[in-house]
Amino acid sequence: MTATPESWERLDVWLWYARVAKTRSLCARAVQEGGFRLNRQPTDKPHAKLRVGDVLTYTWGSEVRVWRVAELGTRRGPADEARELYEDLSPGL
């Protein structure tokens, strides 16, 4: 998908496309419970607008993950396709 400057996607949908959790409702719940930052700003809104180039920081288990959004998704595809949606900037890489 080619993103235009005004292109955006809901945070919970993008997380589901990126295979962070098994269902979209689990992604939405994880965002609502806190621990997510979008461009350094805390968010607990599953409907937060995510754009290409945004930096997403969150804790998953005991790990802190930092991802730069490389693409907006169009579907929940295989894991290889999901990894193309982000660039992993996590500490320790």
Biopython code that builds the backbone (N, CA, C, O; Angstrom):
import numpy as np
from Bio.PDB.StructureBuilder import StructureBuilder

atoms = [
    (1, "MET", "N", (0.842, -1.181, 0.000)),
    (1, "MET", "CA", (0.000, 0.000, 0.000)),
    (1, "MET", "C", (0.885, 1.240, 0.000)),
    (1, "MET", "O", (1.790, 1.360, 0.826)),
    (2, "THR", "N", (0.633, 2.140, -0.901)),
    (2, "THR", "CA", (1.374, 3.384, -0.952)),
    (2, "THR", "C", (0.655, 4.399, -0.084)),
    (2, "THR", "O", (-0.524, 4.685, -0.294)),
    (3, "ALA", "N", (1.364, 4.938, 0.883)),
    (3, "ALA", "CA", (0.753, 5.877, 1.825)),
    (3, "ALA", "C", (0.910, 7.304, 1.319)),
    (3, "ALA", "O", (1.978, 7.700, 0.853)),
    (4, "THR", "N", (-0.167, 8.063, 1.419)),
    (4, "THR", "CA", (-0.115, 9.483, 1.136)),
    (4, "THR", "C", (0.065, 10.193, 2.472)),
    (4, "THR", "O", (-0.152, 9.584, 3.520)),
    (5, "PRO", "N", (0.458, 11.468, 2.463)),
    (5, "PRO", "CA", (0.707, 12.159, 3.734)),
    (5, "PRO", "C", (-0.492, 12.127, 4.683)),
    (5, "PRO", "O", (-0.310, 12.129, 5.900)),
    (6, "GLU", "N", (-1.704, 12.098, 4.150)),
    (6, "GLU", "CA", (-2.873, 12.072, 5.011)),
    (6, "GLU", "C", (-3.342, 10.652, 5.350)),
    (6, "GLU", "O", (-4.356, 10.490, 6.029)),
    (7, "SER", "N", (-2.631, 9.632, 4.895)),
    (7, "SER", "CA", (-3.000, 8.251, 5.183)),
    (7, "SER", "C", (-2.719, 7.902, 6.632)),
    (7, "SER", "O", (-1.674, 8.256, 7.177)),
    (8, "TRP", "N", (-3.656, 7.206, 7.246)),
    (8, "TRP", "CA", (-3.486, 6.745, 8.616)),
    (8, "TRP", "C", (-4.284, 5.465, 8.812)),
    (8, "TRP", "O", (-5.121, 5.093, 7.989)),
    (9, "GLU", "N", (-3.998, 4.811, 9.920)),
    (9, "GLU", "CA", (-4.695, 3.575, 10.261)),
    (9, "GLU", "C", (-4.873, 3.533, 11.772)),
    (9, "GLU", "O", (-4.024, 4.029, 12.512)),
    (10, "ARG", "N", (-5.966, 2.948, 12.230)),
    (10, "ARG", "CA", (-6.183, 2.799, 13.669)),
    (10, "ARG", "C", (-5.053, 1.968, 14.269)),
    (10, "ARG", "O", (-4.593, 0.996, 13.671)),
    (11, "LEU", "N", (-4.618, 2.368, 15.456)),
    (11, "LEU", "CA", (-3.530, 1.676, 16.140)),
    (11, "LEU", "C", (-3.853, 0.211, 16.380)),
    (11, "LEU", "O", (-3.011, -0.648, 16.115)),
    (12, "ASP", "N", (-5.051, -0.103, 16.876)),
    (12, "ASP", "CA", (-5.390, -1.500, 17.162)),
    (12, "ASP", "C", (-5.425, -2.358, 15.908)),
    (12, "ASP", "O", (-5.033, -3.525, 15.945)),
    (13, "VAL", "N", (-5.887, -1.799, 14.803)),
    (13, "VAL", "CA", (-5.926, -2.550, 13.541)),
    (13, "VAL", "C", (-4.503, -2.821, 13.056)),
    (13, "VAL", "O", (-4.182, -3.937, 12.649)),
    (14, "TRP", "N", (-3.654, -1.794, 13.100)),
    (14, "TRP", "CA", (-2.271, -1.972, 12.649)),
    (14, "TRP", "C", (-1.548, -3.012, 13.501)),
    (14, "TRP", "O", (-0.809, -3.841, 12.970)),
    (15, "LEU", "N", (-1.755, -2.974, 14.822)),
    (15, "LEU", "CA", (-1.129, -3.961, 15.708)),
    (15, "LEU", "C", (-1.593, -5.373, 15.351)),
    (15, "LEU", "O", (-0.808, -6.319, 15.405)),
    (16, "TRP", "N", (-2.844, -5.510, 14.992)),
    (16, "TRP", "CA", (-3.379, -6.818, 14.598)),
    (16, "TRP", "C", (-2.731, -7.271, 13.290)),
    (16, "TRP", "O", (-2.333, -8.429, 13.159)),
    (17, "TYR", "N", (-2.628, -6.356, 12.322)),
    (17, "TYR", "CA", (-1.945, -6.680, 11.059)),
    (17, "TYR", "C", (-0.492, -7.075, 11.312)),
    (17, "TYR", "O", (0.036, -7.963, 10.641)),
    (18, "ALA", "N", (0.160, -6.416, 12.282)),
    (18, "ALA", "CA", (1.563, -6.683, 12.596)),
    (18, "ALA", "C", (1.728, -7.923, 13.479)),
    (18, "ALA", "O", (2.845, -8.273, 13.860)),
    (19, "ARG", "N", (0.622, -8.579, 13.801)),
    (19, "ARG", "CA", (0.604, -9.834, 14.550)),
    (19, "ARG", "C", (1.140, -9.699, 15.974)),
    (19, "ARG", "O", (1.841, -10.581, 16.471)),
    (20, "VAL", "N", (0.799, -8.579, 16.626)),
    (20, "VAL", "CA", (1.197, -8.388, 18.016)),
    (20, "VAL", "C", (0.357, -9.283, 18.916)),
    (20, "VAL", "O", (0.859, -9.813, 19.906)),
    (21, "ALA", "N", (-0.907, -9.453, 18.582)),
    (21, "ALA", "CA", (-1.799, -10.339, 19.336)),
    (21, "ALA", "C", (-2.681, -11.098, 18.353)),
    (21, "ALA", "O", (-2.768, -10.747, 17.176)),
    (22, "LYS", "N", (-3.325, -12.131, 18.849)),
    (22, "LYS", "CA", (-4.089, -13.030, 17.992)),
    (22, "LYS", "C", (-5.375, -12.411, 17.444)),
    (22, "LYS", "O", (-5.797, -12.731, 16.333)),
    (23, "THR", "N", (-5.998, -11.522, 18.225)),
    (23, "THR", "CA", (-7.232, -10.898, 17.766)),
    (23, "THR", "C", (-7.133, -9.382, 17.871)),
    (23, "THR", "O", (-6.313, -8.841, 18.613)),
    (24, "ARG", "N", (-7.992, -8.713, 17.107)),
    (24, "ARG", "CA", (-8.008, -7.252, 17.158)),
    (24, "ARG", "C", (-8.498, -6.769, 18.517)),
    (24, "ARG", "O", (-8.027, -5.745, 19.013)),
    (25, "SER", "N", (-9.431, -7.485, 19.122)),
    (25, "SER", "CA", (-9.925, -7.070, 20.436)),
    (25, "SER", "C", (-8.828, -7.177, 21.498)),
    (25, "SER", "O", (-8.789, -6.365, 22.423)),
    (26, "LEU", "N", (-7.944, -8.157, 21.380)),
    (26, "LEU", "CA", (-6.812, -8.255, 22.308)),
    (26, "LEU", "C", (-5.838, -7.091, 22.100)),
    (26, "LEU", "O", (-5.264, -6.580, 23.062)),
    (27, "CYS", "N", (-5.658, -6.680, 20.859)),
    (27, "CYS", "CA", (-4.806, -5.516, 20.574)),
    (27, "CYS", "C", (-5.424, -4.266, 21.174)),
    (27, "CYS", "O", (-4.724, -3.463, 21.792)),
    (28, "ALA", "N", (-6.724, -4.093, 21.001)),
    (28, "ALA", "CA", (-7.413, -2.920, 21.560)),
    (28, "ALA", "C", (-7.314, -2.916, 23.080)),
    (28, "ALA", "O", (-7.058, -1.872, 23.681)),
    (29, "ARG", "N", (-7.513, -4.063, 23.701)),
    (29, "ARG", "CA", (-7.439, -4.160, 25.161)),
    (29, "ARG", "C", (-6.033, -3.832, 25.667)),
    (29, "ARG", "O", (-5.879, -3.150, 26.680)),
    (30, "ALA", "N", (-5.008, -4.319, 24.961)),
    (30, "ALA", "CA", (-3.623, -4.046, 25.356)),
    (30, "ALA", "C", (-3.343, -2.543, 25.319)),
    (30, "ALA", "O", (-2.672, -2.019, 26.208)),
    (31, "VAL", "N", (-3.848, -1.851, 24.308)),
    (31, "VAL", "CA", (-3.652, -0.403, 24.211)),
    (31, "VAL", "C", (-4.396, 0.299, 25.344)),
    (31, "VAL", "O", (-3.852, 1.207, 25.972)),
    (32, "GLN", "N", (-5.632, -0.111, 25.611)),
    (32, "GLN", "CA", (-6.436, 0.510, 26.663)),
    (32, "GLN", "C", (-5.810, 0.335, 28.041)),
    (32, "GLN", "O", (-5.965, 1.199, 28.904)),
    (33, "GLU", "N", (-5.112, -0.762, 28.254)),
    (33, "GLU", "CA", (-4.489, -1.024, 29.553)),
    (33, "GLU", "C", (-3.246, -0.173, 29.777)),
    (33, "GLU", "O", (-2.706, -0.156, 30.884)),
    (34, "GLY", "N", (-2.790, 0.522, 28.766)),
    (34, "GLY", "CA", (-1.646, 1.426, 28.903)),
    (34, "GLY", "C", (-0.340, 0.765, 28.523)),
    (34, "GLY", "O", (-0.302, -0.412, 28.163)),
    (35, "GLY", "N", (0.724, 1.533, 28.608)),
    (35, "GLY", "CA", (2.045, 1.012, 28.264)),
    (35, "GLY", "C", (2.446, 1.272, 26.827)),
    (35, "GLY", "O", (3.539, 0.888, 26.411)),
    (36, "PHE", "N", (1.569, 1.927, 26.049)),
    (36, "PHE", "CA", (1.902, 2.246, 24.664)),
    (36, "PHE", "C", (2.205, 3.731, 24.550)),
    (36, "PHE", "O", (1.529, 4.567, 25.149)),
    (37, "ARG", "N", (3.240, 4.046, 23.766)),
    (37, "ARG", "CA", (3.575, 5.432, 23.458)),
    (37, "ARG", "C", (3.644, 5.561, 21.943)),
    (37, "ARG", "O", (4.218, 4.720, 21.252)),
    (38, "LEU", "N", (3.055, 6.613, 21.459)),
    (38, "LEU", "CA", (3.068, 6.907, 20.033)),
    (38, "LEU", "C", (3.808, 8.228, 19.868)),
    (38, "LEU", "O", (3.327, 9.278, 20.293)),
    (39, "ASN", "N", (4.978, 8.168, 19.250)),
    (39, "ASN", "CA", (5.840, 9.354, 19.111)),
    (39, "ASN", "C", (6.091, 10.001, 20.470)),
    (39, "ASN", "O", (5.963, 11.215, 20.628)),
    (40, "ARG", "N", (6.447, 9.180, 21.437)),
    (40, "ARG", "CA", (6.797, 9.571, 22.811)),
    (40, "ARG", "C", (5.616, 10.015, 23.669)),
    (40, "ARG", "O", (5.804, 10.339, 24.841)),
    (41, "GLN", "N", (4.422, 10.038, 23.121)),
    (41, "GLN", "CA", (3.249, 10.459, 23.874)),
    (41, "GLN", "C", (2.450, 9.232, 24.305)),
    (41, "GLN", "O", (2.104, 8.405, 23.461)),
    (42, "PRO", "N", (2.147, 9.093, 25.597)),
    (42, "PRO", "CA", (1.358, 7.945, 26.044)),
    (42, "PRO", "C", (-0.015, 7.949, 25.376)),
    (42, "PRO", "O", (-0.619, 9.003, 25.181)),
    (43, "THR", "N", (-0.494, 6.768, 25.033)),
    (43, "THR", "CA", (-1.842, 6.653, 24.480)),
    (43, "THR", "C", (-2.507, 5.403, 25.033)),
    (43, "THR", "O", (-1.872, 4.363, 25.210)),
    (44, "ASP", "N", (-3.793, 5.529, 25.301)),
    (44, "ASP", "CA", (-4.591, 4.370, 25.696)),
    (44, "ASP", "C", (-5.819, 4.282, 24.800)),
    (44, "ASP", "O", (-6.825, 3.672, 25.162)),
    (45, "LYS", "N", (-5.723, 4.897, 23.629)),
    (45, "LYS", "CA", (-6.825, 4.932, 22.668)),
    (45, "LYS", "C", (-6.552, 3.974, 21.506)),
    (45, "LYS", "O", (-5.658, 4.224, 20.698)),
    (46, "PRO", "N", (-7.317, 2.876, 21.413)),
    (46, "PRO", "CA", (-7.137, 1.952, 20.294)),
    (46, "PRO", "C", (-7.353, 2.625, 18.936)),
    (46, "PRO", "O", (-6.822, 2.169, 17.924)),
    (47, "HIS", "N", (-8.138, 3.715, 18.917)),
    (47, "HIS", "CA", (-8.425, 4.399, 17.658)),
    (47, "HIS", "C", (-7.405, 5.488, 17.324)),
    (47, "HIS", "O", (-7.627, 6.268, 16.397)),
    (48, "ALA", "N", (-6.287, 5.557, 18.064)),
    (48, "ALA", "CA", (-5.247, 6.548, 17.770)),
    (48, "ALA", "C", (-4.795, 6.397, 16.321)),
    (48, "ALA", "O", (-4.673, 5.282, 15.813)),
    (49, "LYS", "N", (-4.549, 7.524, 15.662)),
    (49, "LYS", "CA", (-4.143, 7.501, 14.250)),
    (49, "LYS", "C", (-2.657, 7.199, 14.135)),
    (49, "LYS", "O", (-1.821, 7.896, 14.708)),
    (50, "LEU", "N", (-2.347, 6.162, 13.394)),
    (50, "LEU", "CA", (-0.971, 5.729, 13.170)),
    (50, "LEU", "C", (-0.607, 6.027, 11.723)),
    (50, "LEU", "O", (-1.358, 5.694, 10.805)),
    (51, "ARG", "N", (0.549, 6.656, 11.522)),
    (51, "ARG", "CA", (1.004, 7.013, 10.174)),
    (51, "ARG", "C", (2.386, 6.430, 9.919)),
    (51, "ARG", "O", (3.109, 6.098, 10.858)),
    (52, "VAL", "N", (2.750, 6.307, 8.650)),
    (52, "VAL", "CA", (4.083, 5.846, 8.275)),
    (52, "VAL", "C", (5.101, 6.820, 8.864)),
    (52, "VAL", "O", (4.950, 8.036, 8.742)),
    (53, "GLY", "N", (6.142, 6.274, 9.505)),
    (53, "GLY", "CA", (7.181, 7.092, 10.117)),
    (53, "GLY", "C", (6.989, 7.274, 11.606)),
    (53, "GLY", "O", (7.930, 7.660, 12.299)),
    (54, "ASP", "N", (5.784, 7.004, 12.126)),
    (54, "ASP", "CA", (5.542, 7.106, 13.564)),
    (54, "ASP", "C", (6.380, 6.077, 14.311)),
    (54, "ASP", "O", (6.690, 5.010, 13.783)),
    (55, "VAL", "N", (6.743, 6.412, 15.552)),
    (55, "VAL", "CA", (7.505, 5.492, 16.395)),
    (55, "VAL", "C", (6.593, 5.020, 17.519)),
    (55, "VAL", "O", (6.020, 5.828, 18.250)),
    (56, "LEU", "N", (6.468, 3.715, 17.646)),
    (56, "LEU", "CA", (5.617, 3.085, 18.640)),
    (56, "LEU", "C", (6.506, 2.390, 19.662)),
    (56, "LEU", "O", (7.355, 1.574, 19.303)),
    (57, "THR", "N", (6.309, 2.714, 20.935)),
    (57, "THR", "CA", (7.072, 2.105, 22.024)),
    (57, "THR", "C", (6.080, 1.424, 22.959)),
    (57, "THR", "O", (5.082, 2.027, 23.353)),
    (58, "TYR", "N", (6.349, 0.175, 23.315)),
    (58, "TYR", "CA", (5.453, -0.532, 24.224)),
    (58, "TYR", "C", (6.180, -1.666, 24.924)),
    (58, "TYR", "O", (7.235, -2.125, 24.487)),
    (59, "THR", "N", (5.586, -2.100, 26.020)),
    (59, "THR", "CA", (6.135, -3.239, 26.752)),
    (59, "THR", "C", (5.273, -4.448, 26.442)),
    (59, "THR", "O", (4.044, -4.377, 26.451)),
    (60, "TRP", "N", (5.930, -5.543, 26.174)),
    (60, "TRP", "CA", (5.224, -6.797, 25.920)),
    (60, "TRP", "C", (5.919, -7.854, 26.768)),
    (60, "TRP", "O", (7.034, -8.278, 26.464)),
    (61, "GLY", "N", (5.252, -8.267, 27.823)),
    (61, "GLY", "CA", (5.903, -9.156, 28.774)),
    (61, "GLY", "C", (6.964, -8.351, 29.507)),
    (61, "GLY", "O", (6.665, -7.307, 30.087)),
    (62, "SER", "N", (8.196, -8.830, 29.482)),
    (62, "SER", "CA", (9.282, -8.112, 30.148)),
    (62, "SER", "C", (10.146, -7.331, 29.152)),
    (62, "SER", "O", (11.167, -6.758, 29.532)),
    (63, "GLU", "N", (9.737, -7.309, 27.883)),
    (63, "GLU", "CA", (10.521, -6.647, 26.841)),
    (63, "GLU", "C", (9.950, -5.270, 26.499)),
    (63, "GLU", "O", (8.734, -5.076, 26.489)),
    (64, "VAL", "N", (10.832, -4.330, 26.224)),
    (64, "VAL", "CA", (10.429, -3.038, 25.681)),
    (64, "VAL", "C", (10.698, -3.089, 24.182)),
    (64, "VAL", "O", (11.815, -3.374, 23.750)),
    (65, "ARG", "N", (9.676, -2.813, 23.408)),
    (65, "ARG", "CA", (9.827, -2.836, 21.962)),
    (65, "ARG", "C", (9.643, -1.425, 21.407)),
    (65, "ARG", "O", (8.778, -0.671, 21.852)),
    (66, "VAL", "N", (10.468, -1.094, 20.437)),
    (66, "VAL", "CA", (10.395, 0.205, 19.765)),
    (66, "VAL", "C", (10.353, -0.091, 18.267)),
    (66, "VAL", "O", (11.279, -0.676, 17.705)),
    (67, "TRP", "N", (9.278, 0.321, 17.647)),
    (67, "TRP", "CA", (9.087, 0.072, 16.218)),
    (67, "TRP", "C", (8.811, 1.370, 15.495)),
    (67, "TRP", "O", (8.064, 2.215, 15.989)),
    (68, "ARG", "N", (9.409, 1.536, 14.325)),
    (68, "ARG", "CA", (9.060, 2.631, 13.422)),
    (68, "ARG", "C", (8.120, 2.041, 12.369)),
    (68, "ARG", "O", (8.424, 1.013, 11.764)),
    (69, "VAL", "N", (6.997, 2.686, 12.159)),
    (69, "VAL", "CA", (6.011, 2.207, 11.192)),
    (69, "VAL", "C", (6.567, 2.411, 9.787)),
    (69, "VAL", "O", (6.829, 3.540, 9.373)),
    (70, "ALA", "N", (6.744, 1.314, 9.059)),
    (70, "ALA", "CA", (7.274, 1.370, 7.702)),
    (70, "ALA", "C", (6.153, 1.408, 6.666)),
    (70, "ALA", "O", (6.285, 2.039, 5.617)),
    (71, "GLU", "N", (5.055, 0.727, 6.971)),
    (71, "GLU", "CA", (3.919, 0.653, 6.046)),
    (71, "GLU", "C", (2.637, 0.535, 6.835)),
    (71, "GLU", "O", (2.631, 0.059, 7.970)),
    (72, "LEU", "N", (1.545, 0.975, 6.224)),
    (72, "LEU", "CA", (0.229, 0.714, 6.770)),
    (72, "LEU", "C", (-0.230, -0.611, 6.184)),
    (72, "LEU", "O", (0.037, -0.902, 5.018)),
    (73, "GLY", "N", (-0.903, -1.396, 6.968)),
    (73, "GLY", "CA", (-1.329, -2.713, 6.501)),
    (73, "GLY", "C", (-2.603, -2.654, 5.675)),
    (73, "GLY", "O", (-3.348, -1.674, 5.705)),
    (74, "THR", "N", (-2.829, -3.725, 4.942)),
    (74, "THR", "CA", (-4.074, -3.875, 4.191)),
    (74, "THR", "C", (-4.782, -5.164, 4.570)),
    (74, "THR", "O", (-5.959, -5.350, 4.263)),
    (75, "ARG", "N", (-4.048, -6.067, 5.248)),
    (75, "ARG", "CA", (-4.637, -7.333, 5.678)),
    (75, "ARG", "C", (-3.739, -7.966, 6.723)),
    (75, "ARG", "O", (-2.594, -7.552, 6.905)),
    (76, "ARG", "N", (-4.262, -8.969, 7.407)),
    (76, "ARG", "CA", (-3.465, -9.738, 8.359)),
    (76, "ARG", "C", (-2.910, -10.936, 7.594)),
    (76, "ARG", "O", (-3.585, -11.954, 7.439)),
    (77, "GLY", "N", (-1.706, -10.805, 7.132)),
    (77, "GLY", "CA", (-1.083, -11.842, 6.322)),
    (77, "GLY", "C", (-0.139, -12.699, 7.141)),
    (77, "GLY", "O", (-0.191, -12.680, 8.371)),
    (78, "PRO", "N", (0.729, -13.455, 6.469)),
    (78, "PRO", "CA", (1.701, -14.290, 7.169)),
    (78, "PRO", "C", (2.728, -13.440, 7.927)),
    (78, "PRO", "O", (2.855, -12.239, 7.689)),
    (79, "ALA", "N", (3.450, -14.081, 8.836)),
    (79, "ALA", "CA", (4.405, -13.386, 9.700)),
    (79, "ALA", "C", (5.453, -12.613, 8.893)),
    (79, "ALA", "O", (5.823, -11.504, 9.277)),
    (80, "ASP", "N", (5.930, -13.173, 7.794)),
    (80, "ASP", "CA", (6.925, -12.478, 6.966)),
    (80, "ASP", "C", (6.368, -11.156, 6.439)),
    (80, "ASP", "O", (7.071, -10.146, 6.410)),
    (81, "GLU", "N", (5.126, -11.172, 6.030)),
    (81, "GLU", "CA", (4.478, -9.962, 5.531)),
    (81, "GLU", "C", (4.264, -8.960, 6.672)),
    (81, "GLU", "O", (4.418, -7.755, 6.475)),
    (82, "ALA", "N", (3.917, -9.447, 7.843)),
    (82, "ALA", "CA", (3.691, -8.584, 9.009)),
    (82, "ALA", "C", (4.977, -7.864, 9.407)),
    (82, "ALA", "O", (4.927, -6.699, 9.799)),
    (83, "ARG", "N", (6.119, -8.528, 9.317)),
    (83, "ARG", "CA", (7.396, -7.909, 9.688)),
    (83, "ARG", "C", (7.797, -6.771, 8.751)),
    (83, "ARG", "O", (8.648, -5.953, 9.101)),
    (84, "GLU", "N", (7.198, -6.712, 7.578)),
    (84, "GLU", "CA", (7.483, -5.623, 6.644)),
    (84, "GLU", "C", (6.766, -4.332, 7.042)),
    (84, "GLU", "O", (7.049, -3.274, 6.478)),
    (85, "LEU", "N", (5.848, -4.402, 7.997)),
    (85, "LEU", "CA", (5.092, -3.227, 8.419)),
    (85, "LEU", "C", (5.887, -2.315, 9.338)),
    (85, "LEU", "O", (5.518, -1.155, 9.522)),
    (86, "TYR", "N", (6.977, -2.818, 9.923)),
    (86, "TYR", "CA", (7.723, -2.020, 10.895)),
    (86, "TYR", "C", (9.224, -2.267, 10.787)),
    (86, "TYR", "O", (9.681, -3.283, 10.263)),
    (87, "GLU", "N", (9.967, -1.298, 11.303)),
    (87, "GLU", "CA", (11.421, -1.427, 11.463)),
    (87, "GLU", "C", (11.657, -1.509, 12.971)),
    (87, "GLU", "O", (11.254, -0.611, 13.710)),
    (88, "ASP", "N", (12.291, -2.552, 13.419)),
    (88, "ASP", "CA", (12.509, -2.765, 14.848)),
    (88, "ASP", "C", (13.704, -1.944, 15.329)),
    (88, "ASP", "O", (14.835, -2.161, 14.895)),
    (89, "LEU", "N", (13.437, -0.999, 16.228)),
    (89, "LEU", "CA", (14.478, -0.130, 16.789)),
    (89, "LEU", "C", (14.725, -0.466, 18.258)),
    (89, "LEU", "O", (15.343, 0.313, 18.984)),
    (90, "SER", "N", (14.243, -1.617, 18.686)),
    (90, "SER", "CA", (14.315, -1.999, 20.110)),
    (90, "SER", "C", (15.733, -1.982, 20.630)),
    (90, "SER", "O", (16.670, -2.326, 19.910)),
    (91, "PRO", "N", (15.897, -1.574, 21.906)),
    (91, "PRO", "CA", (17.232, -1.584, 22.518)),
    (91, "PRO", "C", (17.796, -3.008, 22.537)),
    (91, "PRO", "O", (17.058, -3.981, 22.692)),
    (92, "GLY", "N", (19.078, -3.104, 22.382)),
    (92, "GLY", "CA", (19.723, -4.411, 22.450)),
    (92, "GLY", "C", (19.841, -5.116, 21.124)),
    (92, "GLY", "O", (20.261, -6.273, 21.086)),
    (93, "LEU", "N", (19.482, -4.457, 20.020)),
    (93, "LEU", "CA", (19.615, -5.100, 18.714)),
    (93, "LEU", "C", (20.979, -4.851, 18.120)),
    (93, "LEU", "O", (21.268, -5.320, 17.019)),
]
sb = StructureBuilder()
sb.init_structure("model")
sb.init_model(0)
sb.init_chain("A")
sb.init_seg("    ")
for serial, (resi, resn, name, xyz) in enumerate(atoms, 1):
    if name == "N":
        sb.init_residue(resn, " ", resi, " ")
    sb.init_atom(name, np.array(xyz, "f"), 0.0, 1.0, " ", f" {name:<3s}", serial, name[0])
structure = sb.get_structure()
